[in-house]
Amino acid sequence: MEGITPICGYCGQFSKKVSGREIYPHRPDLFKKTFYSCQSCDAYVGCHKGTDKPMGRLANAQLRAEKSNAHSAFDKIWRNGHMKRQDAYKWLAKKLGINGRDCHIGMFDVETCKKVVRISQNHLSTLQAGVKHG
């Protein structure tokens, strides 16, 4: 996707490449980061470090919040050593019934992000209860 300007999934218009200064004016640490933004929809996505490649889809405030919730719940599984990161994503893909190559929270919609939270919380609760299951 390098060099391809993402289209906003909300309005269908091309997004605009902007700097972090425009998205996060209060975060000097993000000023040099590249983003794509749709100003009319208040949707944006960051790019992989040093590239113009989006890390996911353009997200409005609701989707950004849900993706943050999904990462917060899911990342505990691999950050706490319950699984290696790669294995955790394979496990999540299986639970969601999707191909592992498509398992990127940055590409998920609101409903899928909510599923990630439920699946992750259930798994962590099961681990805390001392019950193992895949």
N, C-alpha and C positions, 0 to 999 in steps of 0.2 A: 504494500500500500504506500510505500515511499513515493513521494512526489504527486500523489493523488489527493486532491482536496475533498474531504468527506462532505457528503450531503446530509443536511439536517433531517433526521427522521421525523421531526415534528411538523415542519413546514415544506420540506422538499427542496429548499434552496441550498446553494453551495455555502459552506462555512468559510470563514476568513481566518487566515493564519495570523496569530497575534502573539505577543510576548506575555510572560507571567505578570509583568507590570500592569497590563490592562485587566487581567483576570483577578489578580490578587495585589492591589496597590499597597496593601498594608503588610506584604510579605516580601521584603527585599531579597530573601534567600531564593525566591522563585522568579525573580525578574528576568533571568536569562533563559528560563524554561520556555519551550514552544508549546502553544495550544492552538486548537481550532475552535472558533467561536461562532455561534449564530446569535447575534445581538437581539434580534426580534423575538427569539424564543428563550433567551437567557439560558442557552444550552452550550456546553463546551466540553472538550476532552483534552487532556494533556498528551504529549508525545513522549515516546521512549527517549531516554537521555541521548543527546547528540544527534537526533534524527528528526525527520518530519513525519515519522510513522505514528499515527494515533494509537494510544494504549487501549482503546475500546471505541465505543460509539458516543456521539454527542449526547450529553445528559442534561436534563433540566434539574431544577432544585429537588424535586421528588425523587427522581432516579439517582441523583448523586447521593442523597441521604440513604436510599435503600442499598446502593452499592457499598457505601461505607459500613452500614449495618452488616451486610453479607460478609465483607472482609473481616470485620471485627469478630464475628462469630466463627467463621471458617478458619481464619488464620491461627486461632488458638489451638486447633488440632495439630498443626505441624510445628508451630513455634514452641509449644510446650513439650515437643518430642514424642507425641503420641504416634505420629507417622512422619516419614520424610516428606518434604514438600511435594515432590513429584508424585509420590504414592498417594498423598492426600488428594491431589487433583484427579488422579485416576479413579480413586474411590468416589469422589464427588460426581464425576462424570457418570459412573455406573449408577449411582443413586438417582441422578437426574434423568437417566436413560438417554444420554447424549454421547457422541464421540468424544474421546479425550482431547482431540485437537480443537474441539469447539468449547472446551471448558475454560472460559476466561470470564471472570466476574465483570470485567470491563465491557463485555459484549452482551451481558444479560439485561433483560427487561425487569420491570418492577416486580412482577409476579415470580419470576425465577429467582430474583434476589431474596424474596421472602421465603421461598422454598429452601434456599441455601441456609438461611438463618434457622429455620425449623429443623432441617436435617442435621446441621452442625450442633445445635443445642441438644437435640435428642441423643446424638452420638456421645457428646461430652457428659451428659447425665448418665448414660449407660456406663461409660468408663468410670465415673465417680462412684457408681453403685457397685463396681467390681464385676460387672457382667461384660463379657467380650462377645461382640458379633460384628459381622462384615457388612 
